[in-house]
Amino acid sequence: MIDHVSIQVRDLQASAAFYDAVLAPLGGKRLLEFGDAIGYGTLRPEFWIGAAKTGGVAREVHLAFLAADRSVVAAFHQAAVAMGAEVLHEPRLWPEYHATYFAAFVRDPDGNNVEAVSHGAQ
C-alpha cells in the first residue's frame, strides 16, 4: 500500500551515516541522491531522508524495516549500537504481536523510533 515514505532530519550527514549503517544488514542502500535528499531501498528508493525545511516541533516517527530473519535483526541492532544509537529494546520475541514477531528498536539521530522486524520462525 505504501510506495515510499520520507522524513525530515536536522543533520543530513549524521542521519545518512546512521541509515547507511543500519539499513546495510537489511539489504538497503543509497540508491538516489539529489539536492538535500537521499533515497534508500533495495531495488528502488522506498525510504527517503531530507534536510528539515519546515518549522515547528518535530514529532517522533516510528519506522519498521523488514528483516529477512532474526540474524538480520541482530545485525541491525549491532550496527545501530556501533553508531552510538540509543537502544530502546534489544532484539527479542514480541509474542503480544504474534508468536514469531522478532524485533529490535533504536533511536535515530533525530530521536525517531527505528525498528527491524522479522516475522519468520527463525
GIBELVEN-V845140 format. One record per residue. N is the residue number from 1. RES is the residue in one small letter. SS is DSSP state (alpha for helix, beta for strand, coil for the rest). NEAR is the number of other ideal C-beta (glycine too) atoms within 8 Angstrom. Layout:
<<N | RES | SS | NEAR> <N | RES | SS | NEAR>>
This chain:
<<1 | m | coil | 1> <2 | i | coil | 4> <3 | d | coil | 3> <4 | h | coil | 9> <5 | v | beta | 8> <6 | s | beta | 9> <7 | i | beta | 11> <8 | q | beta | 10> <9 | v | beta | 14> <10 | r | coil | 8> <11 | d | coil | 7> <12 | l | alpha | 11> <13 | q | alpha | 6> <14 | a | alpha | 10> <15 | s | alpha | 14> <16 | a | alpha | 11> <17 | a | alpha | 9> <18 | f | alpha | 13> <19 | y | alpha | 14> <20 | d | alpha | 10> <21 | a | alpha | 11> <22 | v | alpha | 16> <23 | l | alpha | 13> <24 | a | alpha | 10> <25 | p | coil | 12> <26 | l | coil | 13> <27 | g | coil | 8> <28 | g | coil | 11> <29 | k | beta | 10> <30 | r | beta | 9> <31 | l | beta | 8> <32 | l | beta | 7> <33 | e | beta | 6> <34 | f | beta | 4> <35 | g | coil | 3> <36 | d | coil | 5> <37 | a | beta | 11> <38 | i | beta | 12> <39 | g | beta | 13> <40 | y | beta | 14> <41 | g | beta | 11> <42 | t | coil | 7> <43 | l | coil | 3> <44 | r | coil | 6> <45 | p | beta | 10> <46 | e | beta | 10> <47 | f | beta | 15> <48 | w | beta | 12> <49 | i | beta | 14> <50 | g | beta | 13> <51 | a | beta | 8> <52 | a | coil | 8> <53 | k | coil | 5> <54 | t | coil | 5> <55 | g | coil | 2> <56 | g | coil | 4> <57 | v | coil | 3> <58 | a | coil | 9> <59 | r | coil | 4> <60 | e | coil | 7> <61 | v | coil | 7> <62 | h | beta | 8> <63 | l | beta | 12> <64 | a | beta | 8> <65 | f | beta | 13> <66 | l | beta | 9> <67 | a | coil | 13> <68 | a | coil | 8> <69 | d | coil | 9> <70 | r | alpha | 11> <71 | s | alpha | 6> <72 | v | alpha | 13> <73 | v | alpha | 16> <74 | a | alpha | 10> <75 | a | alpha | 9> <76 | f | alpha | 15> <77 | h | alpha | 14> <78 | q | alpha | 9> <79 | a | alpha | 12> <80 | a | alpha | 15> <81 | v | alpha | 10> <82 | a | alpha | 7> <83 | m | coil | 10> <84 | g | coil | 4> <85 | a | coil | 12> <86 | e | coil | 5> <87 | v | beta | 11> <88 | l | beta | 7> <89 | h | beta | 7> <90 | e | beta | 6> <91 | p | beta | 9> <92 | r | beta | 8> <93 | l | beta | 7> <94 | w | coil | 8> <95 | p | coil | 7> <96 | e | coil | 3> <97 | y | coil | 5> <98 | h | coil | 6> <99 | a | coil | 5> <100 | t | coil | 9> <101 | y | coil | 11> <102 | f | beta | 13> <103 | a | beta | 14> <104 | a | beta | 15> <105 | f | beta | 9> <106 | v | beta | 15> <107 | r | beta | 9> <108 | d | coil | 13> <109 | p | coil | 9> <110 | d | coil | 9> <111 | g | coil | 7> <112 | n | coil | 11> <113 | n | beta | 11> <114 | v | beta | 14> <115 | e | beta | 12> <116 | a | beta | 17> <117 | v | beta | 12> <118 | s | beta | 14> <119 | h | coil | 8> <120 | g | coil | 9> <121 | a | coil | 3> <122 | q | coil | 4>>
